[in-house]
Amino acid sequence: MALARPGLKRASGTPPQPSPRAWVLPVAAALFVLALAAYLADMIVHPAGKMLDWYDLNVYNEAGLIARNSPDRLYTWQLHPGIKFTYTPFAGLIFAAGSLLSWAVLKWLMTVASLAALAGTAWFTFGALGWRGRSRAAAALALFAAGLWTEPVQRGLHLGQVELLLMVLIVWDLCQPDGRRWKGASIGVAAGIKLVPLIFIPYLVLAGKLRQAAAATAAFLGTVVIGFLFLPHTSAKFWLTGYFVRPGNVGDVGSLLNQSVFGLVVRAVGGVRAGTPLWLALGAVIVVLGLTAAAVLYRSGRPVAGWLTCALTGLLCSPISWDHHWVWIVPAMALFADAAVRARGAARWACWALAAAIFALFAAWPYHYTGPVAFLPQGLLGFFLGPHPEHMKYYLKGAQVISWNLFVLVGLLLLALAVIAALRIWLAAPAAPGGRGRSLSARLGRMPSL
């Protein structure tokens, strides 16, 4: 996306927005159409199941049927050996409602809704960054075109995953005006479906948004209560037996597709038991640094950088972060593109380089350019694995170590950038009155809260 230098227009309560040339919006629209056309062409050319097989959506649908007809089996049922339902009882109720639809309607509805969620995330993110009118439309269209061809988004669409829907729900909530009474509730609902969004609650507390944190907490607890009301036995099993804190319930922790710090550690040390103590220590450090940096960025007038840092912290410290969980790199590209448009000189090129690097590393590059699977989106995960099968994950060497941990390594680098930026802001903030006290709480309290 090429934009002219930022203009000087300022909308009320927002940072200055870029003023695009007349040709930018048509070019962005053309990229949007081209990206969708290429996606549709890939679906038509490749046999059924290659681009879209809705495997996880099938798990949701089956779980919904069980929740309706035999709820006590919800957490003992297996679609295949090792493939179980691991979401909350509240999610089971939502999937039960979805299972009332025919499979043909449900699978295409999920795909269209996920594409709309990707577009919505782009639109809300640029809006939160201060873009308006033609600038916002052009930026959102271009970001959709790039985001569609990233590996996490392609995998989410392929599996029929809920990740894009949860992301847009969270981003929409975070981008609402602070005066909205129930701002934060959508975050609680998202956490009631999938627990990882709970990390946004302590982030809201540290950011000084106590009412929003309370709304998120109340909404989350409401989903738990609803689960107990309609699925009491199932809810007791999920919440009272520790079922929800067992990483192995959701698959192989050491799998290539688990791009979390825990996955990296397990692959490095050779097993879950050996890697758990180190992961717990690293996870605690990541949570403290990540949430503190997120709060500092928010309070210094950088809300998008704040909630993206929080989301990144959740991806890194969660025991399981499948490749499709990394859809949050789409708004991250928006953040760096926005910074590039507003910057000058070397800083502008550095930000563009970061945005381009994120896209290149997360892009759904094809493995093959000829034959029956030509141009099938794959990505760089495991690209240097060579002939080794999955059981060789504990014996990685050379470039294999990087390609098997690509997303988590990039995530750690991005977190380091966020922590450095927050540290610079903290050091530049005025000390407490009288020159005494350079505590974090004092400095946070003296920063502007938007």
N, C-alpha and C positions, 0 to 999 in steps of 0.2 A: 504494500500500500504506500503510495507516494502522496504526501500532503505538503502543501505550501507552508512557509514559516508561520508560526502561530500569530493570530491576530490579537488585537488588544481589547476585543469585546469581552464583557464580563456579565454573566447572568447573576441575578441576585443570589448571594450565598454560595456561589460556586467559583472555582478558579477560572482564569481566562481560558477561553476555548479556542482551538485552532480554526482558522478560516480557510476552507479548501478552495482550490480553483474549480471552475465550472466542470472540468472534465473528470474530476476525481470520483464523483458519485456514479456516473455511467460506467467508469472502469471497475469500480467496486462491485456494481450490480452485475457486470459481465463476469467477474471472477466468481461471484456467488452462483450464477447460472452454470458456469463451466464446472465448478466443483460438484454441484448437484447432478449435472448431466454425466460427468465421469463416474459418479457413484452409481447412478442408475444403469449406465452402460456396463459397469463391472457386474452388477446383479444379473443383468440379462445374459451376458456372455458366459458367466461361470455357472456350472451346474448347481442345483439346489443344495443348500447346506454349506457352500463355500463362503459366500459373503454373509449370509444370514442363516443361522440355524436355530436361534432362540432357545438355546439349551437351558440357560438359567431361567428364562421366562417359563419354560416347561416345568421347572422345579417349582416356581411360584404357583403356577396353575394347579399342579398336582397337590401342592400343600394347601391351596385354597379349597380344593375339593375335599381333602381330608379334614380341614377345619370345619367344613360344613357337615360332613357325614360321620366322621370318626375322630373327633378332636384329640382324644387321649393318645392317638398314634402319631401326633404331629412331630414329635422329636425322637421317635423310634423308627419311623418309616425311612426307607432309603430308596431313591430312584434307581441307583445302581450302588454296588458296594462302595462305601465311603462317601456317597453323595447324599447328604441329608439336608433338611431344612434348618437353617441356623439363625434366621431372623426372629424378631420378637413375636409374641402372641398377637400384639396389635397389628403387626405387619401381616400375620396370618389372616386376621379378619379382613384387612384390605384386599388381600389376594383371594379370599373367599368371595368377596363381591365381584372381583375381576373374573373369577371362574364361572360366573353366570353367563358371560359372553361366550360365543362360539370361538373355537381356537383360531379360525381364519380371521375373525374380526379382531380378536385380542392381539395377535402377533403383529398385524399391520398397524393397529392403533398404537401399540407400544413403540414401534419404529417411528411413526409420524410424530408422536408426542415427544420422543427423545430428540428428534431433529429440531422440533419447535423449542425444546428446552435449551439446546445449544444456541439457537438464535436469541432466545430470551436472555441467556447468560451474557452474551456479547453486548446486547442492548443495555441491560442494567449496569454492566460494568463500566461501559463508556459513559453512561449517564452519571454514575457516581464519580467519574474522573472529571466531570465538568463539561463534557461534550454535549452540544445541542444541535438540533436541526439537521442540515445536510451533512455536517461534519460527523455527527453521531451515526446517522444512517450509513454513510460511506464506511466508517470505521467498523461498525457492527457487521456489515455485509462482508467486508474483507476478512474480519476475524473469523466469521462463520466458515468462509471458504478455506482458510488455513486450518482451523480447528477440526473441520470434518475429516481432514486427511492426516490426523494424528493417530498413533496406534491406540492410545487409551480410548478415544472416541470410537474408532472403528471396532475395537473389541467390545465395548459396551453395546453398540448397535448389533454386532454379530450375536452376542449372547442374549440380547433382550434384557439387559441389566437396568436397574433402577437408578444408577449412579447419576446420570445426567438430570433426571427428574429431581433428585435430592439436591443436587448442586444448584439448580435454578431456584428451588424453593428457599434455600439458605441465602443465596445472593439477593434474591428479591427482598427478603426480609431485612437483610443488612442495609439495603439501599433505600428503605422506606424512611420518610421523615421521622425525626425523633419524637414528634408530637403524637404519632400514632399510638393509641393506648395499648394495643396488643402487639406492638413491635417486639419481636423476639419469640412469639408463640410458634411461628412456622419452624424456627430452629428446633424447638422442643418437639414438634411433631416429627421432623426429620430424624431426630435422635430416637424417638419412639419407634421408628421403623428400623433404623440401623444405628447402632450405638456410637459410632465414631463422632458424629456431630456434637456429642456432649462436650467436646473440648471447647466449643464456642461459649459455653456458659462461664467457665473461669476467665476466659478472654474478655467477655462483657463486664465481668466484675472488675478486673484489672483496668479496663478501659474507662471505668467510672460509670458504666451504664447499668446501674443496679436495678432499675425498674425493668429494663429489657431482659436482664439475667433472670429476674424473678418471673417474668412472663414465660421465658423459655423453660425454666424449671417447672412451673405450674403446668404448662402444656405437656411436658414430658411425663410428669407424674400422672396427669390425666390419661395419657395413653396406657400407662401401666394399670391404672384402675379399670379402664375399659377392658383391658385384657383379662383381668381377674373376674370382672362381671360376666363376660361372655364365654371365657375359656378358663375357668378356675383351676382345674387340674393341670392343664397345660402350662398355665402361668406359674403355678407353684413349682413345676419341674424346671422351667426356664430360669426363674429368678431366685428360688430358694435352695437349689441343689448345686449352684455354681456352674451350671451348664453353659452360661453365656461367657464365662471367663476361660474356657478351655480352647486354646487356639487350634488344636488338632481336630476339633469338631468341624472346622470349615475347610480342611484339606491339608496337604503336605506343606508344612511351614518352610521347608527348604526348597520348595518348587521354584523354578525360574520365574514364574508369574507372581510370586510374592515379593514385591519390591518395597519391603520395609526394612528398617534397621535390624529387626529380629531375623528376617530372612537372610540378610547379609551375614550376620553373626553366625547363624546356624550353618550356613554353607561354608564359612571360614573355619569353624572349629570342628565340624563333622557330626553334629547332632543337636537335638533340641535340649536335652538335659544338660549337656556341657555348655551350651550357649545361653541358657536362661539367666544365670547370675550376671553375666556381662551385659546382656540386653537390658536387664532391669536397671543397672547402673547407668548405662548410656541413655536409656529412655528417660530416666529422671533428669539427667542433665539437659537433654533435648527439650523436655517439657518446660523446665524452668527458663532456659535461654529463649526458647521460641515464644512462649506466652509473654515473657517480659518484653522482648523486642516488639512483639505485636502490639502490646499496650502502649509502648513508647511511640511507635509509629502512628498509632491512632491519635493519641493525645497531642501529637505535634502537627496534626492537620493532614495526615496521610491515611485516611480510613481504608482505602482499597488495599494499600500495602499492609495495613494492620490485619485485616481479616484474611488476606492471602497468606500471610506469615502464620496465622493461626491454623488455617487449613493445611499448610505444608507441615506444620508441627504434628498435626494429627496423622497425616500420612506416614511420617517417619516413625513415630513412636507407637503406632498401632501394631499389634503382633502380626496382623495380616493386612497387607495393602496390595491387593491384586493389581495387575497392570491397568485394568479399566477404572480403578479408583483414582488414577492420576489424571482424570479429566480436568482437574484444577489447573493444569498448565495452560489451558486456554485463556482464562482471565489473567494468568501471569504474563502471557504474551501481550495482552492488551496493556498491562501496566508498563512494560518496558517500551512498547510502541508509543504510548502516551508520553513517557519521559523523553524519548528520542525526539518527538515532534516539538516539545517545549524547550529542549536543551539547545546549546550552541557549541560549535567547534567540536573538539575531540569528544566531549561528553555525549554529544548527539550520536556520533558514530559508534561509540562504545555501547550505548543503549540499543541502537539498531542491531549491532552485532550480537548482543545478548538475546534479543527477541528472535533473531534469525537462528542462533545456536539452539535455543530451546525448541524451535520448530524442527530443525534438522535432526536433533537427537531423539525427539519424540515422534517424528513423522512415520507414517505407515508405509515405509519404503517396501517395494516388492522384492522378493527373493529371486523371482524368475521373470524374464522378459519375453520368453517364447514358450510355446507348448500350452497344454490345457489349463495351467495355473498362471499364465502370463499376467502380470500386473495385478495379481491378487495382493491386497495390502497385508503386510507382515510386520515391518518395523525392525529395529536394530537389537531388540532383546535376544540374547543368545546367538547373535549373528556369527560370532567367532567360535561357536561351540564345536563345529566340525562334526565328525562321525560319532561323537560320544553320546550315548543315550542318557536318559534322565538320571539313572543311578550314579552317573559320574559327577554329579553336582558337588560332591565333597572332594573332588580331585581336580579342581580347575587350575589352569596354568596360563600365564601370560595374558593375552588379550581376552581370554575367556572370563577372567575374573572381572574385567570391566564390563563386558557385554552381558554377563549374568546379573550384574548389579547396577546396570546403567541408570535406571530411574532413581534409585535411592542415592547413588553417588551425585547425580545432578541435583537432587533435592537437598543433600547436605551442603553442596556449594551455594545453592540459593539461600538456604537458611543462614549460612555464614555471611553472605552479603547483607541479609536483613539484620543480623546481629551487629555487624559493623556499622551499618547506617544508623541503627538505634543508639549505639554507643556514642557515635559522633553527635547525635542530637542531644543525648543526655549530658555529654561533657560541655556542650555549648549552652545548655540551659542555665539560667541564673541560679545561684545558690540561695539557700534560705535567707530570710531577712537577718541582718546583723552579721552576715558572712559566715555563719556557723551552720554546719549540717549540710552535707552533700549526699544525704541519703536518697535512695531511689524513690521512696514514698514522697519525700518532700519535693523532689524534682518533678515527679509525675503530677503532683497536685498543682504545680505552678505552670504546667503546660496547658495550652488551650484544648478544650474538649468540645469537638464539633457535634 
